[in-house]
Amino acid sequence: MMHRPFATDITGATDEYRLDVVCDPDPDNPQAVIYFTASDMDSACHQAARLLAAVDGPADRYADLYRHDGDGLALFCDTIHLPA
């Protein structure tokens, strides 16, 4: 599980999610970083897919979905892929 800082100041929040949209071969260089809230993981995955589709980029792109752990870290949840 990857632990990265979650760049918000809300301590104790666990319904916040971050989507790192990657269109480059280097996953550490996201094209866009989107923060949003969702009631559960299933809702977060559906919202992440919609957000990924709305971002400009190549036809074949993906994003890494992270959840705020409540202590300032981002916990990796899933990779969302939008195939060409």
Order of alpha helices (4+ residues) and beta strands (2+ residues): beta-beta-beta-alpha-beta-beta
